[in-house]
C-alpha cells in the first residue's frame, strides 16, 4: 500500500474577509434579535457537554477559524481520516452488526450464536463469565456462585470446541471480550480452528487484550501491570507473525466511559494505554507497520448525540496524528482507527426499561453518523438481567432499520461541516491531548494507574455527573423526572442453576479423559517460559492442546507473576 504523501499547502475553510464580515454580522444579531428575545424570555438553563465544556447558543465559522481542509478534514480514506477510513464508507459495505452474547455452558451459548447468525448477524461477540475472566476453573471455591451467570463458562479446550461447534471459523469474525486471560483464550480459539482444519492465517476476529483499563474501570485483572503488558505484547508479536488477519488488541475506551469518565477522558486514557502497548511491542524489535494495522478499538456511545458523533471524528484524527508524528508510521493502515462500538451500558435504566430501546437507537444512530466499523446494542432489559431473545432481536433489528430505512448510511460523514460538530471535534481532540500530556508527565499509563491518578480522575467525573442527576440539573427520563406511579413487571432472563452443575460435571469428565502426564509437562514448560523472557504463546498453545484447564494455566502463571493489589482511591 502506498505511503502517505506529504502536502506543503493548506486550504483554509474561510477567508479572512469572510470571517471579518461574519464578526460584524454576528455582533449585530446578538445586539438585535437575540437580545430582544432574551428580554422577553430567558433560556432554560446553562448547557454543558459531558466533558464539562459549556455549549454555546449558536455555532458559526467563527468557532472554526483554525481549521484547514487538508490538514484537519481532508477526504474519506485519506489522512487524517477525520471523515472516515474508507472512501465510500457505508455506501460500499455496512458496518458489522454484532450482539454481545454468551451464558451458562458452551452448549447453550452455541445455540444462542446459531440463533443470532440465523437472524442476520454478521459477527460473533463472546461474553465470558466472571470465573473465566479472572482465570478460575468453574469448580474453584471462588467461582461456584458465578459460573455461567454473566457469560459463558470456558474451562478448557473442550468448552471452546463446543462453543464453536458447526460454526466455520474461517467464515465468521469473532470478537472475544477477555483481557487478563486473553492469551489463553486466544490459544484455545486457534487450536479449535486447527481441529476444524482451519489454519491460523485464515482466522478473522479480535481479542480485547486490553488489561490496563481493567485496573481503572472493571477490576477483572489478575497479574500486576508489568507481566500483564508483557502478555499483551506476546499476543501482538505472535499474531503479527502467525495470525496476520487477527486484531491482536482491542483497546477499550468503553469500560472507562461506563466507569464514569467524560468523553474526552475516554479518548485520552485509552490512547495513553494504547501507546504503552505499542512501546512494549516496539521493544520486542517489531516495526510499527508490522502490527499497528491490527490494533482495533471499542468505544462507548452515550446519549449526547452530537458530542458522540464528534468523538469518533476526533478519535480518528488524533490517532492518525499520533501514529504518524510520534511513532513514524508509514503504512496508512497503521494510522486508521477502526472501532467497534457498544451502546452505553451505564445509560440503561431499570426504571421504564422500554425507554432503553430509544436510548440505544439514538446511540447507534450517533455511532453510524460518526463512521464506526462495528456496532452492538445494549439490550433494553440488560439493566435488570441478561437479555432475552426478544431483546436481542429488537437490538439487531434497530441496527437494520438504521442501515436500510433512515438514509444515514447513504452519504459519507453526513455531519461533516456542521459548525457545531466541527467545533466539538476540535475541542475533544484538544482535551484528550491535554490528558495524555498529564499522563506522560506522571511517567506513563502504568505509573498513572499504580499511583491511583487515573482512578481518581474517573471517580471525580462520575461524581460530578451523579450530582447533576441528583440535583435535577440533568434529566433522566423515568428516573428523576417523568416517573410512572407503577412499574410494569418485566419478563426477565435467568440462567438455570442446573447449567452450572452440568458445567462442573463436564469439567470432571474432561479431566479424566486427558493425559495427566502431558498436562504436567506442558505446565512445567509454561512455568519455565514465564520465568524467562520468551514469548509465552507457544507454551500456552501446547498447554491448551494437552487440555490443561484455564485455572491450571493461570495458576501456573500466577505462581511466577504474583497478583495485583490496587491502591486506595479517595
N, C-alpha and C positions, 0 to 999 in steps of 0.2 A: 504494500500500500504506500502511496506517495506520502512524503512528509509535508508538514505544514509549511507553506510559503510565507516568508516574512513580507509584510507590507510597510512601506515607508510613509504612506499618505494617510490622512484621517478625513472622514466625511462627517462634518458636524450636522446634527439634525436640524438646527435652527440658526439662521444668520444673526449677526449682531443687530442688524437693522430691525429684524422681526422681533427680537427679544426686547429691544428698547421700546418699540411701539406697544408691545404687549404690557410692559411695565406700566405705561401710562394708562392704557385702556382698563387694565385690571384695577388700578387705583380709582379710576372713575366709577367702575362697577361697585367697588366697596363703599365709596363715598355716597353713591346714589341709591340704586335699587336695593342693595344689601342692607344698608343702614336703615332705610325706610321700613323694610320688612322686620328687622330685629327690634325696631322701636315698637312695633305692634305685637310681636310675639317672639319671646326668647326661644333659643334652641333647647332641645330636650335635656341635654347633659353634655359633659365633656366626653369625648370619644378617644379611645386608645386601642392600639393593636395589642395582641397578646405579648409582644415584646416591649410593652410599656411605652411605645412611641406614640405621641399624640397624632390623631388623624385630622388633617386639615379639612376645611369645609369644601374646598374645590382644588383640583389639581390641573395645572396648565403646563405649557412648555417651560415656564419659569422654574419649575421644580426639576427640570431635566437638562439644564444648560450644560452640564458636564459631559453628557453622552455624545459619543460619536458612533456612527452607524457601524463602521467596520470593526472597531475595537470592542464595542460593548454589545452590539446586537448581531450584526452580520446576517448570514442566511442559514437556514436549517441544514445540518450536516457539515457546517463549516465552523472552525474555531471562532469564538469561544463557546459555541453550541448553546448560546442563550435561548435560541428559538427552536432547539430540538437536535437530536443526534442523527436523524436521518432526513434527507432532503424532502421525502414525501410523507414522512411520519405515518399517521393512521390511514391516509389515502392508499398507501401501499399494503400495509398489514396492521391489523388491530393489535392492541396490547394483549398480552397473555392474561386470560381470566382464570384465576385460581380461587379456591376456598380452602382455608386452613382447616384440616380435618385429622382426626385420629382419636381413638378412645379404646379403653378396655384391652382386648387381646389383638394380636396381629390378624386373626381371622375376621373379627368384627370390623376392624379398620379396613381390611382389604375389601370387604363388601361395601363399605362406605365409598372407597375410592372408585370401585366399579360403578357405583350409582352415579357419582359426580361426573365421571367420564361419559357415561351414557346420556347425561343431561347437557352435554356440550362443553364441559370444562376442558381447557386445553393444557393444563399443567397440574401437577400434584404438589401440595404443600403439607408436609408431615408435622403433626403436633405430637411431641413425646410427653409421657407422663413425668411427674417430678422425680421419682426414683431414677429414671433413665437420664434425666437432665443432670442429676447430681452424681451419677456413676455408681448407683447401688443396684444390686440384684433385687428382684421382687420379693424374695424371702428374707431379706435383711430386716432386722427388727426396726430399723429406722424408716423402712419403706412400706410396711404392710398396709397402713391406713390409706396410702396414696396410690396404690397400684391401679393403673388404668383410669384414674379419675379425671385428669385434665389432658390426657393424650394417650397414645398407645404405649404399652409396656414392651420394651425391647431388651431382652436379657442376653441374647446370643445370636449367632448367625441363623439358627433355626427360626427365630422370630422374624428376622429380616427377610428370609426366603419366603416365609408365609405371607408377610405383609405385601410383597410384590408378586405373589403367585398369579400367573396368567396376565401379568401386566408387562408388556415388552419394554424393557428399559432403554432400548435403542430408539424407541418411538415416542417416549414420554419424557418431558422435562420435569425433574423432581427437585423441589426445594425442601431442605431439612432444617428446621429451626432448632438447632442444637449448637452448644457452644463449648463448655468445658470438656465434654467427651467427644467433641466433633471429629477428631481424628479416628476414634474407634468406630463411630457410626459410618463415617465415610469408608473405612476399611471394610465394614460389613456390606455396604452397598456395592463396592467394587467386586467383592467376592461373590455376592449374589448374582451380579451380572455375569461373572465368569461362569457360574453354574448354569446360566441361561445360554451360554455360548457367545456372549457379547464381550468384545474386547474393550479395555478402558477408553481408548480413543473415540469410541462411539457414544460414550455417555455424555448427556447434557443435563445440567442442573446446577444447584447451588447448595453449599453447606454454609450455614451462617458463620460459624467460626470466629465470632467477634466477642471474645471473652472480656475485654476491658470494660465494655459497657455493663457487664454483669456486676462488677464491683460497685457501680454507682446507681444502677437502675433496677435490676431484677433479683440479684442475690444468688443465682444458681452458679456460683463459682465453686471450684474445688481446690486447685493449687494456687500458690502465690502468683503475682503478676509475671515475674521473670520466667518461670517454667511455662506459664500459660502462653506468653508471647512466643516462646520457643516452639510450642506445639502448633500455634497458628502459622508460623513461618515454615514449619515442616510440611504442612499441607500445601502451602503456596509453592514451595520448592518442588515437592514430589509431583504435584499435578502439572506444573509447568513442563515437566519432562515426560510425564506418563499419562496424564488425563487432560489433554490440551483443550478440550471443549467444556471443561468444568469450571464454574465460577468458584474460585478457591476460598473466597471470603465474601460475606455479605455484611458490610459494615452497617451497623444499626443506629440510626437516629430514632427509630420507632420507640424503643423502650425508654430511651432518655426523655422523649417527649411525654410518654404516658406516665413517667415518674413525676412529671410536673414542670418540666423545663419550658422555656419560651421557644418560639420558632427559631430565633437567632441562636440560642444555646444548642438546640438540636443540631444545627449545622456546625457550629464551632466545636462542640465536644466530639461529635462523630468524626469530623475531619481531622482533629488532633489525634484521635485514636488511629485513624487510617494511616496517618503519616508515621506513627510508631510502628505499625506492621510493615510498612514499606521499608523503613530504615532497617528493620530486622531482616527482611528478605535481601536487601542490598548487601548486608554484612555477610550473607551466605555466598556472595560472589555472583548473584543473579544480576542481569542487566534489567533496567527499569522496564523496557519494552518487551521483555520475556514474560512478565507476569502481570503487569498493570492492566492489560486489556481484559483480564479475567476477574478483576475486582468488581463486585457488584454491591448494591446498596438496598437497604429497606428503610423507608421513612414513613412517617405517621401523618395522615391528613386530619386536621381538626376542623372546626366549624367556621373559622374566619376565612370566608371564601377567597377573597382577593389576596389576602396575605399568603394563603396556601398556594395559589397559582404562582404568585411571585416567588415563593420559596423554591419551587422546582426550577424556575428560570435562574435564580441566584445560585442554586446548588451547582448547576451545570457550568455556569460562567466562572465561579470561583474555583471549582475543581480543575477546570481546564487550565486556568492560570497557574495554579499550584503545580500541576504536573509539568507544565512547560517551563515555568520560571524557576521553581525550586528543585525539581528532580530531572530537568533537562530531557524530558521525554520527546521522542521524535515521531513515533507512530501515532497518528491521530486517534487510533482506538484506545491508546493509553490515556487520552485526555477526555474521552467521552464518559460522562457519568450516566450509567444505566441503572435504573432503580425500580424495584418492586415497592408497592405501597399497600399498606393495610390501613383501612379507615380506623379512626381513633377509638381504641377500646375504652379509654378513660372517659370518653364523651357519652358512652352508653349509660342510660339511666334506668334504674329498676322501676321508677315511677312511670306510669303510662308508657310501657316499653315499646308499643307500636310506633311511638314518635321516633324511635331509633331507626326505623326504616327510612324516614325522611332525612334524618341526620346523615346516615350512611350514603344515601343517594346524592345529597349535596356535596359531601366529601369526595365521593367518586367522581362527580362532575368536575370539581376543582382539580382533582388529580389528572384527569384527562385533559382539561384545559391547560394544565401545566406541562403536559408532554411526557408522562411516565411510560414505562415499558411493561409493567405487570401490576395487576391490582387484585386484592382480595378484600371483600367487605366483611366487617364485623357484623354478625347477625343480630337481629333486634332483641333476641332473648338471651344474649350472652351475659348481660348484667345479672342474670338470675341463675343460669346453668349452662352446660354445654348446649350448643344449638341443636334444635330439632331438624329433621329432614325438610320440613316445610320452611323453616327459617333459612336453611342453606339454599333452597331453591329460590326463595324470594331474593336473596342476596345475589345469586347468579343472574337471575332474570333482570335485576336492576342494572347490572353491567351491560347486558344485552340490549336493554332499552336505550341506555345512553349511547351505545355504539351504533344502533341502527335507526333510532327514531328522533334523536334530538338535533342531529346535524353538527354537533360539536366536533366530530371527527372528520368533517368534510374539508376543512382548511387547516393549514399548519399554523400553530401559535396564534389562535384566534384572539388572545388578549394582548398580543404584542402591539406596542404603540399607544396603549392606554396610558395617559399621563399618570394616573394613579398607580397602575401596575408597574410601570417602569420605575416610578419613584420608590415603591416598596421593594422592588428587585434590588435596586442600588443600596437602599437602606439596610436590608438583610445581609447583603454581601459585606458592607462596612462593619456592621455589628459583629458578624461571625469572625471577620478578620481580627477585630479587636480582641475577641475572646481567645482566639488561637494564639495571639501575641502574649496574652496574660499567661496562658498555659506554658508557652515556651520560656517565659521569664521565671516560672517556678521550677523548670527543669524537664518539662515534657509531661505527657499523659500519665505515665506510671507514677512519677513523683507527685503530680497533682491529685491523683487518686489516693495514693498511700497517705498523703497528708490530710485527706478529707476535704480539700478545697472544692473539688467538683461537686461532691455530695452536698456541701453547704450551699453552693450556688443554686442547685436544683431545688433544694428544700426551701430556700428563700423565695424563689419564683413561684413554687407551688403554694406556699403560704399566702403570698400576695393575691394569687388568683382565687383561693378559697375565701379570703377576706372579702373580696369584691362580691362573691356569691352570697356570703353570709349577710352582708350589708344591703343586698338587693341592688347593688350597682351593676351587677352582671346578672341578667335574667336567664335562667334555665327553665324552659317551659316544662311544667308539670312538677317541678322540684321546689322552686322558691316563688313561683307565680303560675297562674292558670292551673291550679291543682284541682283534681277531682275529689269529691267528697268520699266516693267509694271506688276502690281499685278493683278492676276485674281480675278474676282468678285466671292465671296463665297455665297453659299446658307445657310442662317442663320436661326436658330430657333428663334422665338419670341413668347412671351406669350401674348395671346389675352387679351386685357384690359377688355373685357366683362366677362372674368373669375373672375376678381376682383369684378366686380359689382354683379355677381352671388354669390360670397362668402359673400358679405355684406347682400344680401337678405337671404341667408341661416342662417346667424348669427342672424338676427332679428327674423326669424321664430322659430329658436331653443329657443331663449329667451322666446318667447310667449308660447311655448309648455311645458316648465318645471314648477315645483312648486317653485315659488319665495320664499316662506317662508322657505322651506327646504334648499334652497341655502343660505339664510341669516344665518340660524342656523349653517350650516357646515362652513361657512366663519368665523363666530364668534368663533367657536371651534378651527379653524385653527389659528386665531389671538392669542387666549389664549395659544395654544401649542407653537407658536413662542416666546411668552414672557417667557415661561418656558424652560426646558432643555430636554423634552421628544423627542423621535423620531417622526419626522413630517410625515412620510409616512402614518400611519393610518388616520390622519386628512386629508391629501391630497387625499387619496383614497375615503373618504366619500364625500369630496367636488366634486370630479370628478364624482362619482356616481349620485350626485344631478344635474349634468350638469352645474356646475359653469364653467364660461369661464376661459381660460388661463389668460386673463387680470385681471379678478376679483380675481383670486387666487394669482397671482404675486403682484397685487396691495395691497392685504391684508398683504402679507409678506413684501413688500417694506415699508409699514407704520410702521412696527416694526424694520426692519433691516436697513433701510436707503438705499442710493445709493452710489456707489463708485465714487470717483473723482480722476483721475490719477495724478501722479506727473508730473512735467515738465521735459522732457528728452531733453538734449542738445547733 
